[in-house]
């Protein structure tokens, strides 16, 4: 084959390879954008499974934001040393208010940690330590809601 014929063959191969690249690439993009591909991928993502303890250990800072409601907690005064089982308003993982049986109440901003403990000073400057039962329904609900929003299954 002469040099002119060889050059033409090379150009035909190069142009064919480029055309094949764009033809097959567009086909792949379509399958990635296809809703059945995305829903299949979503079902794989939503199959992430954690134990309750793994969720708390690894994602507590996210889970605690889901803790909202009123719950009975153990509240201990650092000043008097007395401890009480009191109802507390909890919002976004913080003990915000505790209620005494005599109608009194105190305000706080005490972050609950992964062990269920929190501490803060009340508006009078007195220190308090709090403990929430980590097996309570308010904690279970927070874990469940977090898992649902983030594609996890809790076993």
C-alpha positions in Angstrom: 0.0 0.0 0.0 1.3 3.4 -0.8 1.8 6.2 1.7 -1.3 8.1 0.5 -3.5 5.1 1.0 -2.1 4.4 4.4 -2.8 8.0 5.6 -6.4 7.7 4.5 -6.9 4.5 6.4 -5.4 6.0 9.6 -7.8 9.0 9.2 -10.8 6.8 8.7 -9.9 4.8 11.9 -9.4 8.0 13.9 -12.7 9.5 12.8 -14.5 6.2 13.4 -13.0 6.0 16.9 -14.1 9.5 17.8 -17.6 8.9 16.4 -17.9 5.7 18.3 -16.8 7.4 21.5 -19.5 10.1 21.2 -22.2 7.6 20.2 -21.5 5.2 23.1 -21.0 8.0 25.6 -24.4 9.6 24.9 -26.0 6.1 25.3 -24.3 5.8 28.7 -25.4 9.2 29.9 -29.0 8.3 29.0 -28.9 5.2 31.2 -27.4 7.1 34.1 -30.1 9.7 33.8 -32.8 7.1 33.4 -35.2 7.0 36.3 -35.0 3.2 36.7 -31.2 3.6 37.2 -31.7 6.3 39.8 -34.4 4.4 41.7 -32.2 1.3 41.7 -29.3 3.3 43.0 -31.6 4.9 45.6 -32.7 1.5 46.8 -29.0 0.5 47.3 -28.4 3.7 49.3 -31.4 3.2 51.4 -30.3 -0.3 52.4 -27.7 1.0 54.8 -28.1 -0.7 58.2 -26.8 0.2 61.6 -27.4 -1.1 65.1 -28.9 1.4 67.5 -25.6 1.6 69.4 -23.6 2.2 66.1 -26.0 5.0 65.2 -25.6 6.7 68.6 -21.8 6.2 68.6 -21.2 7.5 65.0 -24.0 10.0 64.4 -25.0 11.4 67.8 -24.4 15.0 66.9 -27.0 14.6 64.1 -29.4 12.4 66.0 -29.6 14.7 69.0 -31.1 17.5 66.9 -34.2 15.2 66.5 -34.8 15.0 70.3 -37.9 17.2 70.9 -40.6 16.9 73.5 -41.2 16.5 77.2 -39.5 13.7 79.1 -38.9 12.8 82.7 -35.2 13.1 83.5 -32.9 12.8 86.5 -32.0 16.4 87.6 -29.3 16.9 90.3 -28.4 20.2 91.9 -24.7 20.6 92.2 -25.2 23.1 95.1 -27.5 21.0 97.3 -26.6 17.5 96.0 -30.3 16.7 95.8 -31.6 14.8 92.8 -35.1 14.8 91.4 -37.1 13.0 88.7 -38.5 16.0 86.9 -40.3 16.6 83.6 -38.1 18.6 81.2 -38.8 20.3 77.9 -36.1 19.2 75.4 -35.6 20.8 72.0 -33.0 19.9 69.4 -31.1 17.8 71.9 -31.0 20.4 74.7 -32.6 20.4 78.1 -34.3 23.8 78.0 -36.6 23.8 81.0 -37.3 21.7 84.0 -40.5 21.7 86.0 -40.8 21.2 89.8 -43.9 19.6 91.4 -44.6 22.9 93.3 -45.1 24.7 90.0 -41.6 26.2 89.8 -39.3 25.9 86.8 -35.8 26.7 85.6 -34.3 27.5 82.2 -31.2 25.9 80.6 -29.3 25.3 77.4 -27.8 21.9 78.3 -26.7 19.7 75.4 -27.4 16.0 75.8 -24.4 13.8 75.0 -24.3 10.3 73.6 -24.5 8.9 77.2 -27.6 10.8 78.0 -25.9 13.3 80.3 -26.1 17.1 80.2 -25.1 19.9 82.5 -25.6 23.7 82.7 -26.2 26.6 85.1 -29.7 27.9 85.7 -30.7 31.5 85.4 -29.7 31.9 89.1 -26.1 30.7 88.5 -26.7 27.3 90.2 -25.1 24.2 88.5 -27.3 21.2 87.5 -26.5 17.8 86.0 -29.1 15.9 84.0 -29.5 12.3 82.9 -32.0 11.1 80.3 -32.8 7.4 79.9 -31.2 6.5 76.6 -33.8 3.7 76.2 -36.7 6.2 76.4 -39.2 6.6 73.7 -38.0 10.2 72.9 -34.5 8.9 72.1 -36.0 5.9 70.1 -38.1 8.4 68.1 -35.1 10.6 67.4 -33.0 7.7 66.2 -35.8 6.5 64.0 -36.5 9.9 62.5 -32.8 10.5 61.8 -32.4 7.1 60.2 -35.5 7.6 58.0 -34.3 11.1 56.9 -30.8 9.7 56.1 -31.6 6.4 54.4 -30.6 4.1 57.3 -32.3 1.1 58.7 -31.8 0.5 62.5 -31.6 -3.1 63.4 
